[in-house]
Every structure is written in C-alpha cells, then in structure tokens.
C-alpha cells in the first residue's frame, strides 16, 4: 500500500510540489504566468522573460515585465557605461506567493533599483549575457 501525504501535493494538479518548503508547483505556476503574461512589445525580450518563467526551479527565480506606470517616486542614482540606474517604488511589488484558495498572486510594495539600458531597442542574446 502507498501512503500519500496530501500536504505534499499541489491542490490544482495533485502532483508533488516542485518546492515542498514553499508549497510551489512549477507546472501550475507556469500556467498562471501564461495567463497573466505582460508583453514588452519586443519579441526577443518577451521570449527571454517567458523562458525564465517556464523554467523556474523555485518560486522567486524568474523575471517579469513590469510596465513603467507600476513605479512611482523614480529617482536618478547613477549613470554608467551602458546603463542608468534609478531608485523607485514598485507599487505592486514582486510576487510573494500564490495562495491556492485565493487564486491570485500576493505581492508586496517594495523599493527597487531600475536600470535603463542604453541602446536597448537592439537587444541580442550577447547583450543580455553582458547585462
């Protein structure tokens, strides 16, 4: 007889959690990202972001496209060789968790660093590796 601990199973797909400590399911998380995907308007960037979301191995190991209007109190910090750095308040904040009973991302407002990349309209894989 096989004994299954239901606390170790995702309540959506009933498969084992990818990360038991945080009760995170990679497959269900990827499905949610596909439904809620924001686009940058740049096919290369969108593909890069989508790749991190679909191949994440933990609940905080992915990128998101955040529209500019989701930031406030943007303040210049420094300018370097290929970018300019700012400090800002991210109004929604990063994803903290996905409570299965609430069916929505839980986020928390944060102060973050923003980096504006010079010549970012012509991005390539080489450029992203450099960043």
N, C-alpha and C positions, 0 to 999 in steps of 0.2 A: 504494500500500500504506500502511495506517495502522499506526503503531508505538505500542503501548500499554505504558507503564511500570507494571507490576503493583504497584509500591510506592506508586503514587498512587491505588490503588483500595481500597475497603473490602473486607476479606475476607469479610464477611457478605453484602452485596448486590452486590458487584462494581461499584458505581457510584463515581464520583470522590469523594474526601473533600471534605466541606464546608470543612474547615480542614486543609490539607496539612501545615502545620508540626506540629500536634499529632496528626495522623492521626485526625481526628474526623469521624464521619459523622452528620449531623443526623437523617436518616431512621432509622437504626439506633438512635441514642441515644434518639429519641422512642419507638420501640417498646419499648426496655428500660424507660423511665420508666413507660409504660403498664402493664407487667407488675409493676413494683415500687412502684406508687403508694401512699403512705401517705395516709390521709384525716384531716383535721382534725375532721370531723364537721359542718363548716359548708360548705354548697354554694357560697356566694359565694367564700370563701377558696380552696376546692379548685379552683374554676374559674379563679381568678386564678393560682394556682400552676401548674396544668396548662397554661395559656396560655403562661407563661414557658418551660416545659419543651419544649413542642411548637414554639415559635417561636424558640428559641435560635439564635444565629448563631456561637457559639463554645462550647467545652467547659465554660466556667465562667460562663456568662451565663444562669442560671436560678435559680429558687427551689425549695426543698424543704420539706416539712412534717417537722419533727423532733419526735418525742414527747418530753415532758418528762423521761421516765426515761432518755433518752440523754445527759443532762447531769449533772455532779456538781460539788462544790465551788462551789456557787452563792453569790455574794457581792454584797450590795447596793452600788451605786456612787452613784446619784443619782436624784432624783425631779424631773420637770419638769411642764409644763402638761398634757400629755396622755399621759405615759408614765413608767415607772420603769425605770431601767437597772441591769442586773446584769452581773457577770463570771462566767463558768463554763467548765468543761472540757467540750467536746463529745467524748464517748467515741469515737464512730466517726469524727468529723471529716468535712470536706467531701470530695466526690468529687475524686480526683486524676486518675484515668484509668480506662479500660475496656480492659484487655488482651484482645484478641480470643481469644487462646489459652486464657486462664483463665476467660472467660465470667462475670466478676463485677466489681463496682465495687471499685477500690482507693481506700481512704480513709486519712486520717492524722489522729490525735487532735490537737485544737487548743484553745487558749484563745480564747474568743469573747465578744462582748458580746451580751446578751439584752435585748430591750426589751419590757416588759409594757405593752400599750396599754390605757388607761382606756376604759371603755365599749366594749370590743372585741366584745361579743356582738351589737351592732347595726352591723356594718360595712357600708359602702357604697362605691361607686366613688369618690365625693368624699372620703371618709375616707382611703382608700388613697392617693389622689393627694396628700393633705396630708402623709401619713407619708413 
